Amino acid sequence: MSSLEEKLLIDKKQLAQVLKELKEWNAPATVLLSLYVPPGRPIGDVLQLLRDELSISDNIKLKRTRQAVKRAVSAAMDRVSMLQKIPANGLVAFCGENMETGEFICDMFSPPEKVPVFYYRTDKKFVLEILEEMVQSEDVVGIVIVERDQATIGILKGSRLEVLDEVEDYIPGKHMMGGQSQRRIDRIIEQMVDEFLKRLGERVTNYFLPYLEMGKLKAIIIAGPGYAKEDFVKGGYLDYRLQQLVNKELIDVAYQGEQGLREVIMKAQNVVQFAIYREANEALETFKGHLARNTGLVVYGEDDVKRSLEMGMVSILLLHEDVNIERWKEEAEKSGAKVIIIPNSLPESDWFYKTFGGIAGILRYKIS
């Protein structure tokens, strides 16, 4: 990685701060430029897109708007042209002018996760949804689509699907020779299938184990069109730690690749939702239980929660996704409290937000 790439790369904490600042920008006209470039895209493609947009901007009737768009596109071109190649995680740029004050911004950086799309737009606000997903969701569901001679390994992270690997081998179908020759060929084919599933298991383990060790992997879904998925699960091809996360329900799908992953998600919504929200559900139930029994082991309200964190008393910090998560995470890290995000999609999230302001803690011991 070059020194320039290193300077461009930001972590999730930095991204959260950048997003907070970019959200404050708005304009009365579509003059705020948002650019997303995935890894591997040639710099020439990006510059050509921007040159085309600069040329098109000549057609904007209002002079003030036309000048603002041209300034934003030109600034993006200047910054992109400084690069020799797109960084490993891709590139994003946000350029635009506050048409009331004349203040100008042009931020270009490489996010902590790979940019999934090649996207350009000028609007009244910066387009930030893609980056917001990188900050909000860290939970991962692993997906493996298995056939006897091919497989797809993928993950679901938030609402984003990603193909990690596609594995393929040549394994002949059954022959009808009869007698000893038939049995010998069948044994050879079974051995080839076994070797393929072993290699697949090793790759799945290599991809998924780091997510498990980081505490992000919540479930593994095994899918496929035939019996190979059952053989893969029952044959012990996965690391025993991953095997414990394999969902009991195996999913029938007809496709491999990204299309197959999407089919899995459509057919396994309940599994996915439970896996992602299980921890949040369990934490909320524990919180409610302490409230109902009046155990003295819960705290809520910003001031009381902050005080308890500073005293090192909070075991679990519950945060609604609409509060300033990064600020509270910093406080939690100082005292070793575990942070659990309560998403809007959870049925009781609205109650938690309205009743407790979206911030509460489960204590290690009672406050005397």
C-alpha positions in Angstrom: 0.0 0.0 0.0 1.4 3.4 -1.0 1.8 6.3 1.5 -1.1 8.1 -0.3 -3.4 5.1 0.0 -2.5 4.9 3.7 -3.4 8.5 4.2 -6.8 8.0 2.4 -7.8 5.0 4.5 -10.0 5.8 7.5 -11.4 3.5 10.3 -15.0 3.2 11.5 -14.6 5.8 14.2 -13.2 8.3 11.8 -16.0 7.4 9.3 -18.7 8.1 11.9 -17.3 11.5 12.5 -17.0 12.3 8.8 -20.6 11.2 8.3 -21.8 13.4 11.1 -20.2 16.4 9.4 -21.4 15.6 5.9 -25.0 15.2 7.1 -25.0 18.8 8.1 -24.5 19.9 4.5 -27.5 20.7 2.3 -28.2 23.0 -0.6 -31.2 24.6 -2.3 -30.1 23.0 -5.7 -28.5 19.8 -6.8 -24.9 20.9 -6.4 -23.5 18.4 -3.8 -21.5 15.7 -5.5 -21.3 12.1 -4.2 -18.9 9.7 -5.9 -18.4 6.0 -5.0 -15.7 3.9 -6.8 -15.3 0.2 -6.1 -11.8 -1.4 -5.9 -10.3 -2.4 -9.2 -12.0 0.3 -11.2 -9.4 2.0 -13.5 -8.7 5.6 -12.7 -9.2 6.4 -16.3 -12.9 5.3 -16.1 -13.5 7.6 -13.1 -11.8 10.6 -14.7 -13.8 10.0 -18.0 -17.0 9.9 -16.0 -16.2 13.2 -14.3 -15.1 14.8 -17.6 -18.5 13.8 -19.1 -20.3 15.3 -16.2 -18.3 18.5 -16.4 -19.3 18.8 -20.0 -23.0 18.0 -19.3 -23.1 20.7 -16.6 -22.8 23.3 -19.3 -26.4 22.7 -20.0 -27.5 23.8 -16.5 -29.6 27.0 -17.0 -29.1 28.7 -13.7 -25.6 30.3 -13.7 -25.1 30.0 -9.9 -26.1 26.3 -9.9 -23.9 25.7 -13.0 -20.9 27.3 -11.4 -21.3 25.3 -8.2 -21.6 22.0 -10.0 -18.6 22.7 -12.1 -16.6 23.6 -9.1 -17.5 20.4 -7.3 -16.8 18.2 -10.4 -13.5 20.0 -11.0 -12.4 19.5 -7.4 -13.2 15.8 -7.5 -11.2 15.4 -10.8 -8.2 17.2 -9.3 -8.2 14.8 -6.3 -8.8 11.6 -8.2 -6.1 12.5 -10.8 -3.5 12.5 -7.9 -4.0 8.7 -7.6 -2.2 6.0 -9.6 -4.9 3.4 -8.8 -8.0 3.0 -6.7 -7.2 1.9 -3.1 -7.9 -1.7 -2.0 -11.3 -0.8 -0.3 -12.3 1.6 -3.1 -12.7 5.4 -3.0 -15.4 7.9 -2.1 -15.5 11.6 -2.6 -18.0 14.3 -1.5 -17.6 17.8 -3.0 -19.9 20.8 -2.9 -20.5 24.4 -2.0 -22.7 26.0 0.6 -24.5 28.4 -1.7 -25.4 30.8 1.1 -22.0 31.2 2.7 -19.7 30.2 -0.2 -18.0 27.6 2.1 -16.6 24.7 0.0 -15.9 21.1 1.0 -14.2 18.3 -0.9 -13.5 15.1 1.1 -11.9 12.1 -0.5 -11.1 8.9 1.4 -11.1 5.1 1.4 -13.6 3.6 3.8 -13.0 0.8 6.3 -14.9 -1.7 4.1 -15.0 -2.2 0.3 -17.1 0.1 -1.7 -19.8 -2.1 -3.5 -20.9 0.1 -6.4 -19.7 2.6 -9.0 -22.0 5.6 -8.4 -22.1 9.3 -9.2 -24.8 11.8 -8.3 -25.3 15.5 -7.6 -28.1 16.3 -5.2 -29.3 18.7 -2.5 -27.7 16.4 0.1 -24.7 14.0 0.0 -25.6 10.4 -0.6 -24.4 8.6 2.5 -26.5 5.5 3.0 -23.8 3.1 1.7 -21.3 4.4 4.2 -23.8 4.5 7.0 -24.3 0.7 6.7 -20.5 0.3 7.3 -20.8 2.1 10.7 -24.2 0.7 11.9 -23.9 -3.0 11.3 -21.0 -5.3 12.2 -23.0 -8.5 12.5 -22.3 -11.2 9.9 -24.3 -14.2 8.7 -22.2 -16.7 6.7 -23.7 -18.5 3.7 -22.4 -21.6 1.8 -24.1 -22.9 -1.3 -22.9 -26.5 -1.8 -23.0 -28.8 -4.8 -20.9 -31.9 -5.3 -18.5 -30.0 -7.7 -19.1 -26.3 -7.0 -19.8 -23.9 -4.2 -20.3 -20.3 -3.3 -19.0 -18.8 0.0 -20.6 -15.5 0.9 -21.6 -13.2 3.8 -24.6 -11.0 4.7 -23.4 -7.9 6.5 -26.2 -5.6 7.4 -28.2 -5.4 4.2 -25.2 -6.1 1.9 -24.4 -9.4 0.3 -20.8 -10.2 -0.6 -19.4 -13.1 -2.6 -16.2 -14.1 -0.8 -15.2 -17.0 -3.1 -16.6 -19.4 -5.8 -15.1 -22.9 -5.8 -15.4 -25.3 -8.7 -14.0 -28.7 -9.6 -14.6 -31.3 -12.3 -16.2 -34.4 -10.9 -17.7 -36.9 -13.5 -21.3 -38.2 -13.2 -22.2 -41.8 -12.6 -21.2 -44.4 -15.2 -23.2 -47.5 -16.1 -20.5 -50.0 -16.8 -21.7 -52.6 -14.4 -19.7 -55.2 -12.3 -16.4 -54.5 -10.6 -15.6 -51.6 -12.9 -18.7 -49.7 -11.9 -18.0 -50.1 -8.2 -14.4 -49.0 -8.6 -15.5 -45.9 -10.6 -18.2 -45.1 -8.0 -15.5 -45.3 -5.2 -13.2 -42.9 -7.2 -16.1 -40.4 -7.7 -17.0 -40.6 -4.0 -13.4 -39.9 -3.1 -13.3 -36.9 -5.5 -16.4 -35.5 -3.9 -14.9 -36.0 -0.4 -11.7 -34.2 -1.4 -13.7 -31.4 -2.9 -15.8 -31.0 0.3 -12.6 -31.1 2.4 -11.1 -28.2 0.3 -14.4 -26.3 0.6 -14.5 -26.8 4.4 -10.9 -25.4 4.7 -11.8 -22.3 2.6 -15.0 -21.7 4.6 -13.1 -22.0 7.8 -10.4 -19.6 6.6 -13.0 -17.0 5.6 -15.4 -17.3 8.5 -13.2 -18.0 11.5 -11.8 -14.4 11.7 -15.4 -13.1 11.9 -16.1 -15.6 14.7 -13.0 -14.6 16.6 -14.1 -10.9 16.4 -17.5 -11.8 17.7 -19.3 -10.8 14.5 -20.4 -14.1 13.1 -23.9 -14.9 14.3 -25.0 -17.8 12.1 -24.0 -20.0 9.1 -26.6 -21.0 6.6 -25.9 -24.0 4.3 -27.8 -24.2 1.1 -27.8 -26.1 -2.3 -29.9 -27.9 -4.8 -29.2 -31.5 -3.8 -27.9 -33.8 -1.2 -24.4 -32.4 -1.1 -25.4 -29.8 1.5 -26.4 -32.6 3.9 -23.2 -34.4 3.3 -21.2 -31.2 3.9 -22.9 -30.6 7.3 -22.9 -34.2 8.5 -19.4 -35.0 7.2 -17.6 -32.8 9.7 -15.9 -30.7 7.0 -16.2 -27.5 9.0 -14.1 -26.4 12.0 -16.0 -27.5 15.2 -16.4 -23.9 16.3 -18.2 -23.0 13.1 -20.2 -26.2 13.1 -21.9 -24.9 16.3 -23.3 -21.9 14.4 -24.7 -23.9 11.4 -28.5 -23.5 11.2 -30.4 -26.8 11.4 -32.6 -25.8 8.5 -30.8 -26.4 5.2 -32.1 -24.3 2.4 -32.9 -25.6 -1.1 -31.7 -23.2 -3.9 -31.2 -23.5 -7.6 -28.4 -21.1 -8.2 -24.7 -20.4 -7.3 -23.0 -17.0 -7.1 -24.7 -13.8 -6.0 -28.0 -14.9 -7.5 -27.9 -18.0 -5.3 -27.0 -15.9 -2.2 -30.0 -13.7 -2.8 -32.2 -16.7 -3.1 -30.9 -18.0 0.2 -31.7 -14.7 1.9 -35.2 -14.7 0.5 -35.9 -18.2 1.7 -34.2 -17.8 5.1 -35.4 -14.4 6.3 -36.5 -15.8 9.7 -33.1 -17.4 10.3 -31.2 -14.2 9.3 -33.4 -11.9 11.4 -33.1 -14.1 14.4 -29.3 -14.5 14.1 -28.7 -10.8 13.7 -31.1 -9.6 16.4 -30.7 -12.5 18.9 -28.1 -10.7 21.0 -30.2 -7.5 21.1 -33.3 -9.4 21.9 -31.7 -11.2 24.7 -30.2 -8.0 26.2 -33.5 -6.2 26.1 -35.2 -9.2 27.8 -32.5 -9.2 30.5 -33.0 -5.4 31.0 -36.8 -5.8 31.2 -36.4 -8.6 33.7 -34.3 -6.5 36.0 -36.8 -3.7 35.7 -39.8 -6.0 36.5 -38.0 -7.5 39.6 -36.6 -4.2 40.7 -33.2 -5.8 41.2 -31.3 -2.5 41.2 -29.1 -3.8 38.4 -30.2 -1.4 35.7 -29.5 2.3 35.0 -31.0 4.7 32.4 -30.9 8.4 31.6 -27.8 10.0 30.1 -26.4 11.4 33.3 -26.8 8.2 35.4 -25.5 6.0 32.7 -22.5 8.2 32.1 -21.8 8.3 35.9 -22.1 4.5 36.1 -19.7 4.0 33.1 -17.1 6.2 34.7 -17.4 4.2 37.9 -16.8 1.0 36.0 -20.2 -0.5 37.1 -21.8 -1.1 33.7 -21.6 -4.6 32.3 -23.7 -4.2 29.2 -24.5 -0.8 27.6 -27.7 -0.8 25.4 -27.8 1.9 22.7 -30.6 2.6 20.3 -29.2 3.0 16.8 -30.5 6.6 16.6 -28.4 7.9 19.5 -24.7 9.0 19.1 -23.3 5.5 19.2 -19.6 6.4 18.7 -19.6 8.8 21.6 -21.1 6.2 24.0 -18.8 3.4 22.6 -15.8 5.4 23.6 -17.1 5.7 27.1 -17.9 2.0 27.2 -14.4 1.0 26.0 -12.8 2.9 28.9 -14.6 0.7 31.5 -14.8 -2.6 29.5 -18.6 -2.5 29.1 -20.1 -4.5 26.3 -22.1 -2.5 23.8 -25.2 -3.8 22.2 -27.0 -1.8 19.5 -30.8 -1.9 19.5 -31.9 -1.6 15.8 -35.0 0.3 14.7 -36.3 -2.9 13.1 -36.6 -4.6 16.5 -40.2 -4.6 17.6 -39.5 -3.1 21.0 -36.9 -0.5 19.8 -39.5 2.3 19.7 -40.5 1.6 23.3 -36.8 1.5 24.4 -36.1 4.8 22.7 -39.2 6.7 23.9 -39.1 5.4 27.5 -35.4 5.5 28.2 -34.0 7.8 25.6 -32.3 4.9 23.8 -29.6 4.6 26.5 -29.5 2.2 29.3 -27.1 -0.1 31.2 -27.1 -3.5 33.0 -24.9 -3.2 36.0 -22.2 -5.5 37.4 -23.5 -4.8 40.9 -26.0 -2.7 42.7 -25.5 1.0 43.4 -25.2 1.4 47.1 
